Amino acid sequence: MVDVGLFQGGQNSEAKNRSPLVDAGAVDAVLLTHAHLDHTGRVPLLIKAGYSGPIYATSATVDLADIVLKDSAKLQAQDAERMNRKRKDKGGPPVEPLYGIEHTEPFRGMTRQVRLQQTVPAAKGITARWFEAGHMLGSSSIELNAEGKTVVFSGDLGPTTLPILREYERLKKEAQVGSFRSL
């Protein structure tokens, strides 16, 4: 599974975030492109659902995602507490946060840090290679190879004008371009 992000803003984002993820037992590995919440925010839900496999990402993505996910859990608890005070006054049922800090704690121990340009066996018959995406510290695109086929997931690219970030790497091979819906 590549990126497991939260829906943010927009209509029904709360309902979309609460909709069931895939069966956690069917996931062999999680691969992250970068630490933004719209790419990592439902990893704790996957853990809550029983996922215990590897999570591959660059070291900067691991460090930043660990902070982002713990902060997200804290904010969700505060939001649920505030909503429950209002609901109680109106006689409504309480709401639970999507996940708690206890679902973010296993994250770091599950990670397998990768280097850019490093190819790793991500799952049976599938290799993955991370390369610079230039979006934020640690961001990457991921090239997946299986049975002679290659798929590249870019996450987000650029911007190219910030002096602290490297420019994203362009693919050297010809590739068919398509779009995919993320979870």
Buried (B, 14 or more C-beta within 10 A) or exposed (E): BBBBBBBEEEEEEEEBBEEEBEEBEEBEBBBBBBBBBBBBBBBBBBBBBEBEBBBBBBEBBBBBBBEBBBEBBBEBBEBBEEBBEEBEEEEEEEBEBBBBBEBBBBBBEBBBBBEBEEEBEBBEEBBBBBBBBBBBBBBBBBBBBBEEEBBBBBBBBEEEEEEEBEBBBEEEEEEEEEEEEBB
